[in-house]
Amino acid sequence: GCISLTSVDLTPLASWVNVTNCAYLLYNCRSLTSVDLTPLASWVNVTNCGALLYNCPSLTSVDLTPLASWVNVTSCGYLLSGCISLTSVDLTPLASWVKLTDNSSLLSSCRNLAFVSVLFPTPFPLSSGALTNGNNCPIYVPDDAVDTYKMATNWSAYASRIKPISEKTES
């Protein structure tokens, strides 16, 4: 709830290797425009990261790549919910989160997203409504995985939005 925080250095947290719950870590940081999550890559025991960046309306970009090592995550509901300044997000790093049981409202209220990408051939577990974000932006996936995504559990709700990455144009 650091509403005036415009930047944050997470480097001191890199040594916290036994973290299992980081829910609401940067919740309601309304002035935060960017964040480097790299120091959190060592948090391989995280199981709950729900609302990690919930209601950060000034966040214009986020690289989730450092979170790919979080292979034990079971809950990440509202992870980016309310990040209304995000114009794109790559969810590919979440493909390693195969133990997910809840990622509800993952992108809720991210209404300014121009696109979402998931460049992994196999869809990760998805909760009902996880990618409902207030608009119908395309969800780009690998060309040869379009049908797989369109038929996957809960991904099928977004079948009309799932497009091959080859159709993505630069903006």
Secondary structure, DSSP 8 states (H G I E B T S, - for coil): --TT------GGGGG-TT--B-TTTTTT-TT------GGGGG-TT--B-TTTTTT-TT------GGGGG-TT--B-TTSSTT-TT--EEE-GGGGG-TT-SB-TTTTTT-TT-SEEE--SSS-----TTTT--SS---EEE-GGGHHHHHHSTTTGGGTTTEEEGGG----
